[in-house]
Amino acid sequence: MKKIKPLLAIVFATMLGACSPKNLAYFQDISQQTTTEMKEAAIIKIQPADELSIIVKSKDALLADLFNMPIVSHRVGYGESSGSSPSQYVASYVVDSEGRINFPTLGQLELGGKTREEAKKYIEDELKKRNLVNDPVVVIYYMNTTYTVLGEVARPGRYAFSKDKISILDAIGQCGDLTINGIREKVLVMRTDEEKQTTYTVDLTNYKELVNSPVYYLQQNDVIYVTPNEKRMRESTVNGNNILSTSFWISVASLVASVASIIINSVK
């Protein structure tokens, strides 16, 4: 029996470790009334390859139309081979590698590095300065601005920015939260800036560190990857069975009982 006890202890410790809730909770370093200083919210800025919808409005609709691109049919959604594909009518500009667009009448406009609000004001000022439109109202929308979430989350995929500043917590909420097998202390964010890519690691259990991370607020094309824990990585065998399932532990318990029976009989 002395030989059996250590074996049983190892089995039960392994079982408990697999089910341990440790480090599943976010923000373990804060209390109910904690105040944390945060960096200024990072609003996304226009970058090369961004696709923008830019519409000029005025009390004189005919005058405003001179500065709007001819509206074309732009198919979005399920693919053109599907008969149920929805279509939207949009006018768009793609920002070139120098951060410029070719705008009707105004010509080349430098929009790279500007926020939407800055770009809007810039175009309105140009229209007024050149005495083209006295009361312009410019509306700008991002059309292809996305971030991607991969790994141990409920709904991995690519998501569109719904506003000009989105935090990593917004993104995690959008994709349905991390699964129970995602490592909260090691979430990777890959950011491409011009011709280089930088990888950051954030700890969702440490709120103070998280909100001061350079990737707390996302930029377009950021990729978030939630690393799976060891249980998840070893959970499938070659034939696809879950080695940490209930049936697995029943098999382990049966094996232990058999070994114990053999040892007891041999002692007798």
N, C-alpha and C positions, 0 to 999 in steps of 0.2 A: 504493500500500500504506500510505502514511503516513495516508491518510484512513480506511482500513479499521480500523486498530488502535484508535483511540479509540472507534469504534462497537462493536467486539467487546468492548472493556473495559467499556463501559456495560452491554451485554447480560449479560455474565458477572457483573458486580457486582450487577445486579438479581436474577439467579438465586440468587446466594449469599445476598443479603439476605433473600430469601423463605424460605430454608431455615435461616436462622441460629437456633441454639438459645439465643441470648442471652435472659436473663431468664425462662427457662422453669422454672428451679429455685426452690423456695421457700427462705426463711430464709438468704439469701446472706450475712447479716451475722454468722452465728454459726459457731463452730468446734465440735469434738467435745466439749469440756469447758467450754463457756460456761454460766455461771449468770446467770439473769435474774430480777430482782425482778418479781413480778406483783401486780396488784391482787386484792383479795379477790373470790372468785367471786360473781357476781351471780345469786342464786336468783330465779326469776320469782315475781312476786306477783300476787295475785288482782286482776283489773281488771273494770270494767263490761263486760257482754256475755259474760264467761266462763261457760261451762256446767260445773257441778260435779256430780259424783256424791258424795253424802254419806250414809254408812250408819252407824248407831249399833248397836253390839254390846254385849251384856251376858250374864252367866251366866243371867239371867232373860230368855229370848228373847222371851216375850210382852210383857214390859215394854219391851224395846228396840224392838219393832215399833211401839209407839205413836209413836215419834219418826222413823219412816221413812215416806217418801211411798209411797202405793200404787204398786206396780210396774206399769209400763205397757210395752207393746210398742213398741220404738223401732227403726225399720228403718234400717240403715246399709249402705253399700257401693255397689251397682251401680244403684240406682234402682228405684222400686216397680213399674215396668212390666215388669221382668224377672222371670220366674218363679223364677230361681235366686238372688234376693236373700236374703242372710243376715239374720237378725233376732237382736237381743240384747235381753235384759230388763234395763232400767236404770231407776233413779230419779234424776232430775236437777233442778238448780236453775239458773236463769239470773240472774246478778248484775245488778242494775238500775243505772241511771245514777248512783245515789248510793253504789254499792258495797255494797248490802244484798241479803239474801235473806229470804224469809218462811219460817221453819223451823217445823215442826209443834210445837205447845205452847209453844216458846220465843218465837215471834213473829219480829219483825224483828231480824236479826243483822247487825252491821257487819263484813263480811269484806274489803272493799276495802282494798288496801295490805298485806294480810297474806300471808305465805307459807303453803303448805299446812300445815306443821308448826304455825305460829302459829294458824291457823284451827282446826285439830284440837284443840289445847290449849284454845283459847277456848271451843269448844262443850262439851268435856268438863267444863271448870270451871263453865260455866253450868248444866249438868245436875246437877252435884254441889251447887253453891251453892243451888239451888232445891229440893234434896232430891228430885229426880225419879229419878235413877239413881245408885246408890252406886259402881258399878264400870264406868262407860261406857268403851268403846273406839270412837273415831270414826275412820272410814276415809274419806279424801277423794281423789278422782281428778279431774284435768282431763279434759274430754271433747271440747273443741273448740280446744285450744291448739296452734297451728301456726305455722310460719314458711314462707316461700316463697322458692325459689331459681329465678332466671331467667337467661337469657343463655347464655354459652358454658360449659355444664356438660354432663356426659354424660346426666343424667336430670333436666331441669328439672321443677319441680312444687311442690306443697304437701306439707309433711312435719309429722308430729305430734311434739311434744316427748316423748321417751322417758324423760326425767328432768327434774328441776327446774332444772338448769343445763346448758346446751348452748353450746359455743363455736362460733365461726364455722368452725373447723377440723372440728369434729364434723359441722356442717351440710354442708360441702363434701365430706367423706367419705361422708356419707349419700347424696348425689346423684351419686356416682360420679366426683368430682374435676372440675377444669376441663379443657376440651379444650385441645389444643395451640394453638388460636387465641384463647384467653382471655387478657386482659391482667392479669397477676398484680399489677402495681403500681397498678391502678385498679379495685378491687372496691367497688361502692357498696352501702351498707346504708341502707335507708329505714325510719325508725322513727316510728310514730304515737304521740304522747303527748297524751292528752286530745283537744284540738281542733287540734293543730299537728303537722306532720310535719317531721322533721329528717333531712337526708341527710348521711351520713358517707362518707369515702373511706378505705379501708384498703389497705396495701401488703403483699402476702403474701411479698414477697422480703425484707422487713425485720421480723424476728421481734420485736426489742425494741420497736419502735413498735407492732406488731400487738397484743401481749399487754397493752399499756397503753391500748389504744383503748377508748372507752366502749362500743363495740359488739363487743368480743371475745367477751363472753357475750351471747347473744341474749335478746330478750324476745318474748312472744307477738305475733304478727302482723308481725314484722320481715320485710322483703323484701330479699333479697340479689340484686344484679344484677351479672353478670360481663360487662364490656364486651368486644366483639369487637375484634381487632386490624385493622389496615388491610387485610391480606391477606384476612381473612374478609369484610370489608365490600365489597371489590371483586371477590370471587371469582366471583360469578355475573353473567353478561351478561343481556340482556333475554330471550334464549331459554333461559336456565337453564344454559348451559355454564360450566364452571369455567375461567376465563381464566388460572389459574395451574396448570393440569393439565399432565401430560406432553405431551399432544398440542399444547398451546399453545406449550410451549418448543420442540418439534420444528418447529412452524410458524415460530417466531421464527428458529431456526437456519437453516431453509430460506430464509427471506427474506434473512437476512444473507449467506448463501452466494450467493444470486442477485444481490444488490446488489454484492458483492465481484467476482463474475464480470463484471458490466456495467462496473464501474470499471476492472478489469484490461484488458478488451477495448478500452475507450475510450482507455486509455493507449497500448495497442499501436497 
